[in-house]
Every structure is written in structure tokens, then in C-alpha cells.
Amino acid sequence: AKLAALEGADAALPVGSGMAAIALTLLAFAANGDHIVAADALYGGTLTLLTRELPRLGI
């Protein structure tokens, strides 16, 4: 609640890294059968997440 208030948001979810934030966001919005369109210049292991891990979930 304090973090959300500090940022002027309704809610907040602190995570340990930028990669964790990216993974949580993609997993929250994408489901089996969905496609994700992304640029070729991506942060950290995002390309690996998109090309190796999410396909195992059907995304």
C-alpha cells in the first residue's frame, strides 16, 4: 500500500528484478494460443523468455 501511494497508483507489486517484472506482466496478460509481437532489441533475457519459455506454455 505504501509503494502504491508513493507512486500514486491503486496497487503495486514489487518484484526482485526487471526480468521478473517482464515475465510477470507477460504471464498475466498472455494465455495459451496467444501471440506476442515484440521488437528485436529487448531487455535482458526477454528474447529467451519469448522464444524458449513461453512457447512451452503455448504462447
C-alpha positions, 0 to 999 in steps of 0.5 A: 500500500505504501509503494502504491501511494508513493507512486500514486497508483491503486496497487503495486507489486514489487518484484526482485528484478526487471526480468521478473517484472517482464515475465510477470506482466507477460504471464498475466496478460498472455494465455495459451494460443496467444501471440506476442509481437515484440521488437528485436532489441529487448531487455535482458533475457526477454528474447529467451523468455519469448522464444524458449519459455513461453512457447512451452506454455503455448504462447 
